[in-house]
């Protein structure tokens, strides 16, 4: 009896297992040769196909830009949304050999946000040429162009890549911004050697020496200020107006003419009250005789006036 009972139990278990298998048939497989956007899913279950197509859809996009190495952006960052579930459902019902497209949509707000961030990250301001002294001679730095991202064309290229299910490389579109000041258009440069009472003029992209002149500079009690300055005003036949200082107390303005202490030309500097000008007192040239200004012989000042402009850099050094 015990043997019969055991056999019956085994038989019952087998029957139950067979019933269970009959109740849960294996998931259907996609027909052979079916692809989703070129990904072969033939013979795969829906779950297996979803994994394959998802891995394909989340591949990063490659972007390029001249001033940096290539980088990648995720599909989410650029607003790409692939409808994997829809494609797999279509593939399950498709006959053998069907090429099923992978439909994508674009989150325009997310794409705009990403490209706007690119503009902020990649933007580079142009760099103008600047002048410095090297062994008492002016030297110009190189000018460099800047860049900013052309957002709309860049978004268009990314959209094309999303819709085509390609991943680039995508060239970020940009606009080149030229510097305004380059060695070719740099203004003349004056270097005044206060100690040796000489003024030197340099011009051109290579800052070549053009001429030099004897000058008078400030007395020890009224020293001509050292530093880097600029010409801010230029006047022909200027009036002389007494400054608000003790040495000029009680003086009256002097109109243009032979007795004007500024001569016939005035080139005012960004140093307050200081300028380069002619002088009727030619005997003071070569000495520290002024109240801070740089005096020149009248013909020399007239020559210099024609070759400089507002904005010209003026270095005043101890030498």
Phi and psi in degrees as GROMACS dihedral restraints (atoms count N, CA, C in turn):
[ dihedral_restraints ]
;  ai    aj    ak    al  type     phi  dphi    fc
    3     4     5     6     1   -62.1    20    10
    4     5     6     7     1   -40.3    20    10
    6     7     8     9     1   -63.2    20    10
    7     8     9    10     1   -41.3    20    10
    9    10    11    12     1   -63.8    20    10
   10    11    12    13     1   -42.0    20    10
   12    13    14    15     1   -63.3    20    10
   13    14    15    16     1   -42.8    20    10
   15    16    17    18     1   -63.6    20    10
   16    17    18    19     1   -43.7    20    10
   18    19    20    21     1   -62.1    20    10
   19    20    21    22     1   -37.3    20    10
   21    22    23    24     1   -65.9    20    10
   22    23    24    25     1   -39.6    20    10
   24    25    26    27     1   -65.6    20    10
   25    26    27    28     1   -43.3    20    10
   27    28    29    30     1   -62.1    20    10
   28    29    30    31     1   -44.3    20    10
   30    31    32    33     1   -61.7    20    10
   31    32    33    34     1   -39.5    20    10
   33    34    35    36     1   -65.2    20    10
   34    35    36    37     1   -38.9    20    10
   36    37    38    39     1   -64.8    20    10
   37    38    39    40     1   -41.6    20    10
   39    40    41    42     1   -64.4    20    10
   40    41    42    43     1   -42.5    20    10
   42    43    44    45     1   -62.5    20    10
   43    44    45    46     1   -40.5    20    10
   45    46    47    48     1   -64.5    20    10
   46    47    48    49     1   -42.2    20    10
   48    49    50    51     1   -64.2    20    10
   49    50    51    52     1   -42.7    20    10
   51    52    53    54     1   -61.2    20    10
   52    53    54    55     1   -37.7    20    10
   54    55    56    57     1   -65.0    20    10
   55    56    57    58     1   -39.9    20    10
   57    58    59    60     1   -63.6    20    10
   58    59    60    61     1   -45.3    20    10
   60    61    62    63     1   -62.8    20    10
   61    62    63    64     1   -37.3    20    10
   63    64    65    66     1   -66.9    20    10
   64    65    66    67     1   -30.8    20    10
   66    67    68    69     1   -76.3    20    10
   67    68    69    70     1   -28.8    20    10
   69    70    71    72     1  -120.7    20    10
   70    71    72    73     1    81.8    20    10
   72    73    74    75     1   -67.0    20    10
   73    74    75    76     1   156.0    20    10
   75    76    77    78     1   -62.5    20    10
   76    77    78    79     1   148.8    20    10
   78    79    80    81     1   -62.5    20    10
   79    80    81    82     1   147.4    20    10
   81    82    83    84     1   -67.6    20    10
   82    83    84    85     1   147.8    20    10
   84    85    86    87     1  -101.3    20    10
   85    86    87    88     1   149.4    20    10
   87    88    89    90     1   -70.2    20    10
   88    89    90    91     1   145.2    20    10
   90    91    92    93     1   -62.6    20    10
   91    92    93    94     1   149.9    20    10
   93    94    95    96     1   -59.3    20    10
   94    95    96    97     1   144.5    20    10
   96    97    98    99     1    80.1    20    10
   97    98    99   100     1    -0.2    20    10
   99   100   101   102     1   -77.3    20    10
  100   101   102   103     1   135.6    20    10
  102   103   104   105     1  -126.3    20    10
  103   104   105   106     1   152.8    20    10
  105   106   107   108     1  -119.5    20    10
  106   107   108   109     1   109.3    20    10
  108   109   110   111     1    50.5    20    10
  109   110   111   112     1    41.9    20    10
  111   112   113   114     1    87.6    20    10
  112   113   114   115     1    -8.3    20    10
  114   115   116   117     1   -86.0    20    10
  115   116   117   118     1   122.6    20    10
  117   118   119   120     1   -74.6    20    10
  118   119   120   121     1   114.4    20    10
  120   121   122   123     1  -117.3    20    10
  121   122   123   124     1    11.7    20    10
  123   124   125   126     1   -60.6    20    10
  124   125   126   127     1   133.5    20    10
  126   127   128   129     1    80.3    20    10
  127   128   129   130     1    -2.1    20    10
  129   130   131   132     1   -91.8    20    10
  130   131   132   133     1   152.4    20    10
  132   133   134   135     1   -77.5    20    10
  133   134   135   136     1   170.0    20    10
  135   136   137   138     1   -60.1    20    10
  136   137   138   139     1   -42.4    20    10
  138   139   140   141     1   -63.8    20    10
  139   140   141   142     1   -43.3    20    10
  141   142   143   144     1   -65.7    20    10
  142   143   144   145     1   -40.2    20    10
  144   145   146   147     1   -64.9    20    10
  145   146   147   148     1   -40.6    20    10
  147   148   149   150     1   -59.3    20    10
  148   149   150   151     1   -42.8    20    10
  150   151   152   153     1   -62.4    20    10
  151   152   153   154     1   -46.1    20    10
  153   154   155   156     1   -61.9    20    10
  154   155   156   157     1   -46.9    20    10
  156   157   158   159     1   -71.5    20    10
  157   158   159   160     1   -35.6    20    10
  159   160   161   162     1   -61.5    20    10
  160   161   162   163     1   -44.5    20    10
  162   163   164   165     1   -60.9    20    10
  163   164   165   166     1   -36.8    20    10
  165   166   167   168     1   -67.2    20    10
  166   167   168   169     1   -42.7    20    10
  168   169   170   171     1   -70.7    20    10
  169   170   171   172     1   -29.1    20    10
  171   172   173   174     1   -92.6    20    10
  172   173   174   175     1     9.3    20    10
  174   175   176   177     1   -57.1    20    10
  175   176   177   178     1   139.0    20    10
  177   178   179   180     1   -74.2    20    10
  178   179   180   181     1   156.2    20    10
  180   181   182   183     1   -89.4    20    10
  181   182   183   184     1   140.9    20    10
  183   184   185   186     1  -101.7    20    10
  184   185   186   187     1   130.4    20    10
  186   187   188   189     1  -122.1    20    10
  187   188   189   190     1   151.6    20    10
  189   190   191   192     1  -128.3    20    10
  190   191   192   193     1   152.6    20    10
  192   193   194   195     1  -156.7    20    10
  193   194   195   196     1   142.5    20    10
  195   196   197   198     1   -58.5    20    10
  196   197   198   199     1   -35.4    20    10
  198   199   200   201     1   -92.5    20    10
  199   200   201   202     1     7.0    20    10
  201   202   203   204     1  -151.5    20    10
  202   203   204   205     1   165.6    20    10
  204   205   206   207     1   -70.1    20    10
  205   206   207   208     1   157.1    20    10
  207   208   209   210     1   -58.4    20    10
  208   209   210   211     1   147.9    20    10
  210   211   212   213     1  -139.2    20    10
  211   212   213   214     1   171.2    20    10
  213   214   215   216     1  -117.9    20    10
  214   215   216   217     1   148.2    20    10
  216   217   218   219     1  -126.5    20    10
  217   218   219   220     1   136.6    20    10
  219   220   221   222     1   -72.5    20    10
  220   221   222   223     1   160.7    20    10
  222   223   224   225     1   -59.2    20    10
  223   224   225   226     1   -37.7    20    10
  225   226   227   228     1   -64.4    20    10
  226   227   228   229     1   -40.9    20    10
  228   229   230   231     1   -60.4    20    10
  229   230   231   232     1   -38.3    20    10
  231   232   233   234     1   -92.5    20    10
  232   233   234   235     1     4.6    20    10
  234   235   236   237     1    83.7    20    10
  235   236   237   238     1    19.1    20    10
  237   238   239   240     1   -83.3    20    10
  238   239   240   241     1   127.6    20    10
  240   241   242   243     1  -125.3    20    10
  241   242   243   244     1   109.6    20    10
  243   244   245   246     1   -94.6    20    10
  244   245   246   247     1   132.6    20    10
  246   247   248   249     1   -91.6    20    10
  247   248   249   250     1    75.1    20    10
  249   250   251   252     1   -65.8    20    10
  250   251   252   253     1   -45.0    20    10
  252   253   254   255     1   -58.3    20    10
  253   254   255   256     1   -43.0    20    10
  255   256   257   258     1   -63.3    20    10
  256   257   258   259     1   -43.4    20    10
  258   259   260   261     1   -64.0    20    10
  259   260   261   262     1   -40.4    20    10
  261   262   263   264     1   -68.0    20    10
  262   263   264   265     1   -40.8    20    10
  264   265   266   267     1   -60.2    20    10
  265   266   267   268     1   -40.6    20    10
  267   268   269   270     1   -65.8    20    10
  268   269   270   271     1   -39.9    20    10
  270   271   272   273     1   -66.1    20    10
  271   272   273   274     1   -36.3    20    10
  273   274   275   276     1   -60.0    20    10
  274   275   276   277     1   -37.5    20    10
  276   277   278   279     1   -92.9    20    10
  277   278   279   280     1    -1.0    20    10
  279   280   281   282     1   -84.5    20    10
  280   281   282   283     1   147.5    20    10
  282   283   284   285     1   -71.7    20    10
  283   284   285   286     1   164.7    20    10
  285   286   287   288     1   -55.2    20    10
  286   287   288   289     1   141.5    20    10
  288   289   290   291     1    81.8    20    10
  289   290   291   292     1     5.6    20    10
  291   292   293   294     1   -76.8    20    10
  292   293   294   295     1   138.1    20    10
  294   295   296   297     1   -99.9    20    10
  295   296   297   298     1   106.5    20    10
  297   298   299   300     1   -93.0    20    10
  298   299   300   301     1   127.5    20    10
  300   301   302   303     1   -76.3    20    10
  301   302   303   304     1   153.0    20    10
  303   304   305   306     1  -100.5    20    10
  304   305   306   307     1   106.9    20    10
  306   307   308   309     1   -72.8    20    10
  307   308   309   310     1   137.9    20    10
  309   310   311   312     1  -128.3    20    10
  310   311   312   313     1   154.5    20    10
  312   313   314   315     1  -127.8    20    10
  313   314   315   316     1   163.2    20    10
  315   316   317   318     1  -124.2    20    10
  316   317   318   319     1   127.6    20    10
  318   319   320   321     1   -83.9    20    10
  319   320   321   322     1    97.2    20    10
  321   322   323   324     1   -61.5    20    10
  322   323   324   325     1   -39.0    20    10
  324   325   326   327     1   -63.0    20    10
  325   326   327   328     1   -41.1    20    10
  327   328   329   330     1   -67.2    20    10
  328   329   330   331     1   -39.4    20    10
  330   331   332   333     1   -64.4    20    10
  331   332   333   334     1   -43.5    20    10
  333   334   335   336     1   -60.0    20    10
  334   335   336   337     1   -42.6    20    10
  336   337   338   339     1   -61.2    20    10
  337   338   339   340     1   -43.5    20    10
  339   340   341   342     1   -66.6    20    10
  340   341   342   343     1   -46.3    20    10
  342   343   344   345     1   -68.1    20    10
  343   344   345   346     1   -34.4    20    10
  345   346   347   348     1   -62.5    20    10
  346   347   348   349     1   -38.8    20    10
  348   349   350   351     1   -65.8    20    10
  349   350   351   352     1   -37.6    20    10
  351   352   353   354     1   -58.8    20    10
  352   353   354   355     1   -42.9    20    10
  354   355   356   357     1   -60.7    20    10
  355   356   357   358     1   -44.5    20    10
  357   358   359   360     1   -66.7    20    10
  358   359   360   361     1   -34.2    20    10
  360   361   362   363     1   -78.2    20    10
  361   362   363   364     1   -41.3    20    10
  363   364   365   366     1   -90.6    20    10
  364   365   366   367     1   -14.6    20    10
  366   367   368   369     1   -57.4    20    10
  367   368   369   370     1   133.9    20    10
  369   370   371   372     1  -134.0    20    10
  370   371   372   373     1   124.0    20    10
  372   373   374   375     1   -71.8    20    10
  373   374   375   376     1   147.1    20    10
  375   376   377   378     1   -66.6    20    10
  376   377   378   379     1   152.4    20    10
  378   379   380   381     1  -114.8    20    10
  379   380   381   382     1   115.8    20    10
  381   382   383   384     1   -74.3    20    10
  382   383   384   385     1   157.9    20    10
  384   385   386   387     1   -68.9    20    10
  385   386   387   388     1   143.7    20    10
  387   388   389   390     1  -128.5    20    10
  388   389   390   391     1   157.7    20    10
  390   391   392   393     1  -112.4    20    10
  391   392   393   394     1   142.3    20    10
  393   394   395   396     1  -140.6    20    10
  394   395   396   397     1   165.7    20    10
  396   397   398   399     1   -95.8    20    10
  397   398   399   400     1   136.3    20    10
  399   400   401   402     1  -131.3    20    10
  400   401   402   403     1   111.8    20    10
  402   403   404   405     1    54.3    20    10
  403   404   405   406     1    43.3    20    10
  405   406   407   408     1    69.4    20    10
  406   407   408   409     1    10.5    20    10
  408   409   410   411     1  -118.1    20    10
  409   410   411   412     1   143.6    20    10
  411   412   413   414     1   -72.1    20    10
  412   413   414   415     1   140.3    20    10
  414   415   416   417     1  -131.3    20    10
  415   416   417   418     1   139.2    20    10
  417   418   419   420     1  -101.8    20    10
  418   419   420   421     1   139.6    20    10
  420   421   422   423     1   -80.3    20    10
  421   422   423   424     1   159.4    20    10
  423   424   425   426     1   -72.3    20    10
  424   425   426   427     1   143.7    20    10
  426   427   428   429     1   -85.9    20    10
  427   428   429   430     1   144.6    20    10
  429   430   431   432     1  -129.0    20    10
  430   431   432   433     1   137.9    20    10
  432   433   434   435     1   -73.9    20    10
  433   434   435   436     1   160.4    20    10
  435   436   437   438     1  -111.2    20    10
  436   437   438   439     1   177.1    20    10
  438   439   440   441     1  -141.5    20    10
  439   440   441   442     1   147.3    20    10
  441   442   443   444     1  -139.4    20    10
  442   443   444   445     1   155.4    20    10
  444   445   446   447     1   -79.7    20    10
  445   446   447   448     1   133.8    20    10
  447   448   449   450     1   -86.9    20    10
  448   449   450   451     1   100.3    20    10
  450   451   452   453     1   -66.1    20    10
  451   452   453   454     1   -46.2    20    10
  453   454   455   456     1   -63.7    20    10
  454   455   456   457     1   -49.6    20    10
  456   457   458   459     1   -61.2    20    10
  457   458   459   460     1   -33.8    20    10
  459   460   461   462     1   -66.8    20    10
  460   461   462   463     1   -42.9    20    10
  462   463   464   465     1   -61.2    20    10
  463   464   465   466     1   -39.4    20    10
  465   466   467   468     1   -61.5    20    10
  466   467   468   469     1   -44.1    20    10
  468   469   470   471     1   -64.3    20    10
  469   470   471   472     1   -40.1    20    10
  471   472   473   474     1   -66.6    20    10
  472   473   474   475     1   -39.9    20    10
  474   475   476   477     1   -59.1    20    10
  475   476   477   478     1   -44.4    20    10
  477   478   479   480     1   -59.7    20    10
  478   479   480   481     1   -42.3    20    10
  480   481   482   483     1   -66.2    20    10
  481   482   483   484     1   -39.2    20    10
  483   484   485   486     1   -64.0    20    10
  484   485   486   487     1   -47.9    20    10
  486   487   488   489     1   -68.4    20    10
  487   488   489   490     1   -29.2    20    10
  489   490   491   492     1   -88.1    20    10
  490   491   492   493     1    -2.4    20    10
  492   493   494   495     1    56.3    20    10
  493   494   495   496     1    34.2    20    10
  495   496   497   498     1  -103.5    20    10
  496   497   498   499     1   170.4    20    10
  498   499   500   501     1  -129.7    20    10
  499   500   501   502     1    20.5    20    10
  501   502   503   504     1    96.2    20    10
  502   503   504   505     1  -160.1    20    10
  504   505   506   507     1   -70.4    20    10
  505   506   507   508     1   145.1    20    10
  507   508   509   510     1  -108.9    20    10
  508   509   510   511     1   122.3    20    10
  510   511   512   513     1   -82.8    20    10
  511   512   513   514     1   113.3    20    10
  513   514   515   516     1   -63.3    20    10
  514   515   516   517     1   125.5    20    10
  516   517   518   519     1   -79.3    20    10
  517   518   519   520     1   140.2    20    10
  519   520   521   522     1  -144.1    20    10
  520   521   522   523     1   164.6    20    10
  522   523   524   525     1  -115.9    20    10
  523   524   525   526     1   131.3    20    10
  525   526   527   528     1   -82.6    20    10
  526   527   528   529     1   129.9    20    10
  528   529   530   531     1  -109.0    20    10
  529   530   531   532     1   114.6    20    10
  531   532   533   534     1   -78.9    20    10
  532   533   534   535     1   143.3    20    10
  534   535   536   537     1   -68.0    20    10
  535   536   537   538     1   150.3    20    10
  537   538   539   540     1   -82.9    20    10
  538   539   540   541     1   -30.3    20    10
  540   541   542   543     1  -116.7    20    10
  541   542   543   544     1   119.9    20    10
  543   544   545   546     1  -127.4    20    10
  544   545   546   547     1   168.3    20    10
  546   547   548   549     1   -55.6    20    10
  547   548   549   550     1   -29.7    20    10
  549   550   551   552     1   -69.4    20    10
  550   551   552   553     1   -31.1    20    10
  552   553   554   555     1  -115.4    20    10
  553   554   555   556     1    16.0    20    10
  555   556   557   558     1   -68.1    20    10
  556   557   558   559     1   138.2    20    10
  558   559   560   561     1   -68.9    20    10
  559   560   561   562     1   161.4    20    10
  561   562   563   564     1   -58.3    20    10
  562   563   564   565     1   160.9    20    10
  564   565   566   567     1  -127.9    20    10
  565   566   567   568     1   133.5    20    10
  567   568   569   570     1  -107.9    20    10
  568   569   570   571     1   135.9    20    10
  570   571   572   573     1  -122.8    20    10
  571   572   573   574     1   119.3    20    10
  573   574   575   576     1  -105.9    20    10
  574   575   576   577     1   120.6    20    10
  576   577   578   579     1   -91.7    20    10
  577   578   579   580     1   100.4    20    10
  579   580   581   582     1   -63.4    20    10
  580   581   582   583     1   -42.3    20    10
  582   583   584   585     1   -67.4    20    10
  583   584   585   586     1   -35.4    20    10
  585   586   587   588     1  -101.1    20    10
  586   587   588   589     1     3.6    20    10
  588   589   590   591     1    56.9    20    10
  589   590   591   592     1    49.5    20    10
  591   592   593   594     1  -130.4    20    10
  592   593   594   595     1   144.9    20    10
  594   595   596   597     1  -117.8    20    10
  595   596   597   598     1   130.0    20    10
  597   598   599   600     1  -118.3    20    10
  598   599   600   601     1   139.9    20    10
  600   601   602   603     1  -114.8    20    10
  601   602   603   604     1   132.5    20    10
  603   604   605   606     1  -126.8    20    10
  604   605   606   607     1   144.4    20    10
  606   607   608   609     1  -145.4    20    10
  607   608   609   610     1   160.9    20    10
  609   610   611   612     1    93.9    20    10
  610   611   612   613     1   171.4    20    10
  612   613   614   615     1   -60.9    20    10
  613   614   615   616     1   -28.1    20    10
  615   616   617   618     1  -105.5    20    10
  616   617   618   619     1    11.0    20    10
  618   619   620   621     1    48.8    20    10
  619   620   621   622     1    59.4    20    10
  621   622   623   624     1   -80.1    20    10
  622   623   624   625     1   145.0    20    10
  624   625   626   627     1   -62.1    20    10
  625   626   627   628     1   134.3    20    10
  627   628   629   630     1  -114.0    20    10
  628   629   630   631     1   -42.6    20    10
  630   631   632   633     1  -170.2    20    10
  631   632   633   634     1   164.2    20    10
  633   634   635   636     1  -145.2    20    10
  634   635   636   637     1   156.2    20    10
  636   637   638   639     1  -142.1    20    10
  637   638   639   640     1   151.4    20    10
  639   640   641   642     1   -74.8    20    10
  640   641   642   643     1   144.2    20    10
  642   643   644   645     1  -139.0    20    10
  643   644   645   646     1   165.3    20    10
  645   646   647   648     1  -107.5    20    10
  646   647   648   649     1   142.6    20    10
  648   649   650   651     1  -123.3    20    10
  649   650   651   652     1  -175.3    20    10
  651   652   653   654     1   -67.8    20    10
  652   653   654   655     1   148.3    20    10
  654   655   656   657     1   -63.9    20    10
  655   656   657   658     1   159.0    20    10
  657   658   659   660     1   -53.1    20    10
  658   659   660   661     1   -33.2    20    10
  660   661   662   663     1   -79.0    20    10
  661   662   663   664     1   -20.7    20    10
  663   664   665   666     1  -128.3    20    10
  664   665   666   667     1    65.1    20    10
  666   667   668   669     1   -68.5    20    10
  667   668   669   670     1   143.1    20    10
  669   670   671   672     1   -66.6    20    10
  670   671   672   673     1   126.7    20    10
  672   673   674   675     1   -69.8    20    10
  673   674   675   676     1   135.1    20    10
  675   676   677   678     1   -76.8    20    10
  676   677   678   679     1   157.1    20    10
  678   679   680   681     1   134.0    20    10
  679   680   681   682     1  -169.6    20    10
  681   682   683   684     1  -108.7    20    10
  682   683   684   685     1   120.4    20    10
  684   685   686   687     1  -129.0    20    10
  685   686   687   688     1  -179.7    20    10
  687   688   689   690     1  -139.0    20    10
  688   689   690   691     1   150.7    20    10
  690   691   692   693     1   -74.0    20    10
  691   692   693   694     1   125.8    20    10
  693   694   695   696     1  -114.6    20    10
  694   695   696   697     1   -14.2    20    10
  696   697   698   699     1  -152.7    20    10
  697   698   699   700     1   146.6    20    10
  699   700   701   702     1  -136.5    20    10
  700   701   702   703     1   130.8    20    10
  702   703   704   705     1  -136.4    20    10
  703   704   705   706     1   136.4    20    10
  705   706   707   708     1   -91.6    20    10
  706   707   708   709     1   141.5    20    10
  708   709   710   711     1    45.7    20    10
  709   710   711   712     1    60.5    20    10
  711   712   713   714     1   -75.5    20    10
  712   713   714   715     1   157.3    20    10
  714   715   716   717     1   -80.5    20    10
  715   716   717   718     1   150.4    20    10
  717   718   719   720     1  -103.9    20    10
  718   719   720   721     1   125.3    20    10
  720   721   722   723     1  -114.3    20    10
  721   722   723   724     1   131.0    20    10
  723   724   725   726     1   -64.0    20    10
  724   725   726   727     1   131.0    20    10
  726   727   728   729     1   -73.5    20    10
  727   728   729   730     1   163.0    20    10
  729   730   731   732     1   -83.5    20    10
  730   731   732   733     1    68.4    20    10
  732   733   734   735     1  -135.8    20    10
  733   734   735   736     1   164.1    20    10
  735   736   737   738     1   -63.8    20    10
  736   737   738   739     1   -39.1    20    10
  738   739   740   741     1   -67.4    20    10
  739   740   741   742     1   -20.3    20    10
  741   742   743   744     1  -104.3    20    10
  742   743   744   745     1     9.7    20    10
  744   745   746   747     1   -60.1    20    10
  745   746   747   748     1   132.4    20    10
  747   748   749   750     1    83.0    20    10
  748   749   750   751     1    -4.2    20    10
  750   751   752   753     1   -77.2    20    10
  751   752   753   754     1   153.9    20    10
  753   754   755   756     1  -110.3    20    10
  754   755   756   757     1   155.3    20    10
  756   757   758   759     1   -58.2    20    10
  757   758   759   760     1   149.3    20    10
  759   760   761   762     1  -121.3    20    10
  760   761   762   763     1   123.7    20    10
  762   763   764   765     1   -74.5    20    10
  763   764   765   766     1   170.0    20    10
  765   766   767   768     1   -57.9    20    10
  766   767   768   769     1   147.6    20    10
  768   769   770   771     1   150.8    20    10
  769   770   771   772     1  -178.6    20    10
  771   772   773   774     1   -59.7    20    10
  772   773   774   775     1   -30.5    20    10
  774   775   776   777     1   -92.1    20    10
  775   776   777   778     1     3.8    20    10
  777   778   779   780     1   -70.8    20    10
  778   779   780   781     1   126.2    20    10
  780   781   782   783     1   -66.7    20    10
  781   782   783   784     1   -13.0    20    10
  783   784   785   786     1   -93.6    20    10
  784   785   786   787     1     1.5    20    10
  786   787   788   789     1    66.9    20    10
  787   788   789   790     1  -137.9    20    10
  789   790   791   792     1  -109.6    20    10
  790   791   792   793     1    -4.6    20    10
  792   793   794   795     1  -141.1    20    10
  793   794   795   796     1   139.4    20    10
  795   796   797   798     1  -130.0    20    10
  796   797   798   799     1   127.8    20    10
  798   799   800   801     1  -123.8    20    10
  799   800   801   802     1    91.7    20    10
  801   802   803   804     1   -75.1    20    10
  802   803   804   805     1   139.7    20    10
  804   805   806   807     1  -100.0    20    10
  805   806   807   808     1   166.8    20    10
  807   808   809   810     1   -71.3    20    10
  808   809   810   811     1   -12.9    20    10
  810   811   812   813     1   -74.9    20    10
  811   812   813   814     1   122.2    20    10
  813   814   815   816     1   -55.4    20    10
  814   815   816   817     1   126.1    20    10
  816   817   818   819     1    76.7    20    10
  817   818   819   820     1     3.7    20    10
  819   820   821   822     1  -111.4    20    10
  820   821   822   823     1   139.3    20    10
  822   823   824   825     1  -154.1    20    10
  823   824   825   826     1   171.9    20    10
  825   826   827   828     1  -103.1    20    10
  826   827   828   829     1   129.8    20    10
  828   829   830   831     1  -154.8    20    10
  829   830   831   832     1   165.2    20    10
  831   832   833   834     1   -77.2    20    10
  832   833   834   835     1   168.1    20    10
  834   835   836   837     1  -146.9    20    10
  835   836   837   838     1   139.1    20    10
  837   838   839   840     1   -75.3    20    10
  838   839   840   841     1   -11.4    20    10
  840   841   842   843     1   -95.5    20    10
  841   842   843   844     1    72.6    20    10
  843   844   845   846     1   -61.8    20    10
  844   845   846   847     1   -23.6    20    10
  846   847   848   849     1   -67.0    20    10
  847   848   849   850     1   -17.1    20    10
  849   850   851   852     1   -81.3    20    10
  850   851   852   853     1   -13.3    20    10
  852   853   854   855     1   -64.0    20    10
  853   854   855   856     1   134.2    20    10
  855   856   857   858     1    95.9    20    10
  856   857   858   859     1     2.9    20    10
  858   859   860   861     1  -129.6    20    10
  859   860   861   862     1   167.6    20    10
  861   862   863   864     1   -94.6    20    10
  862   863   864   865     1    90.1    20    10
  864   865   866   867     1  -129.2    20    10
  865   866   867   868     1    -9.6    20    10
  867   868   869   870     1   -92.4    20    10
  868   869   870   871     1  -177.4    20    10
  870   871   872   873     1   -98.4    20    10
  871   872   873   874     1    28.5    20    10
  873   874   875   876     1   122.1    20    10
  874   875   876   877     1   -23.8    20    10
  876   877   878   879     1   -77.4    20    10
  877   878   879   880     1   171.6    20    10
  879   880   881   882     1  -108.6    20    10
  880   881   882   883     1   111.1    20    10
  882   883   884   885     1   -91.3    20    10
  883   884   885   886     1   144.2    20    10
  885   886   887   888     1  -132.2    20    10
  886   887   888   889     1   157.5    20    10
  888   889   890   891     1   -60.2    20    10
  889   890   891   892     1   146.0    20    10
  891   892   893   894     1   -57.6    20    10
  892   893   894   895     1   -45.3    20    10
  894   895   896   897     1   -63.2    20    10
  895   896   897   898     1   -36.1    20    10
  897   898   899   900     1   -66.0    20    10
  898   899   900   901     1   -42.5    20    10
  900   901   902   903     1   -64.2    20    10
  901   902   903   904     1   -38.8    20    10
  903   904   905   906     1   -66.2    20    10
  904   905   906   907     1   -39.8    20    10
  906   907   908   909     1   -62.9    20    10
  907   908   909   910     1   -46.8    20    10
  909   910   911   912     1   -64.5    20    10
  910   911   912   913     1   -40.0    20    10
  912   913   914   915     1   -55.4    20    10
  913   914   915   916     1   -36.1    20    10
  915   916   917   918     1   -77.7    20    10
  916   917   918   919     1    -8.5    20    10
  918   919   920   921     1  -119.4    20    10
  919   920   921   922     1     3.1    20    10
  921   922   923   924     1  -123.0    20    10
  922   923   924   925     1   177.6    20    10
  924   925   926   927     1  -155.2    20    10
  925   926   927   928     1   167.9    20    10
  927   928   929   930     1   -58.5    20    10
  928   929   930   931     1   130.2    20    10
  930   931   932   933     1   104.4    20    10
  931   932   933   934     1   -15.3    20    10
  933   934   935   936     1   -57.7    20    10
  934   935   936   937     1   133.4    20    10
  936   937   938   939     1   -79.4    20    10
  937   938   939   940     1   138.8    20    10
  939   940   941   942     1  -127.3    20    10
  940   941   942   943     1   114.8    20    10
  942   943   944   945     1   -95.9    20    10
  943   944   945   946     1   133.3    20    10
  945   946   947   948     1  -118.4    20    10
  946   947   948   949     1   118.8    20    10
  948   949   950   951     1  -122.0    20    10
  949   950   951   952     1   164.5    20    10
  951   952   953   954     1   -71.3    20    10
  952   953   954   955     1   -27.6    20    10
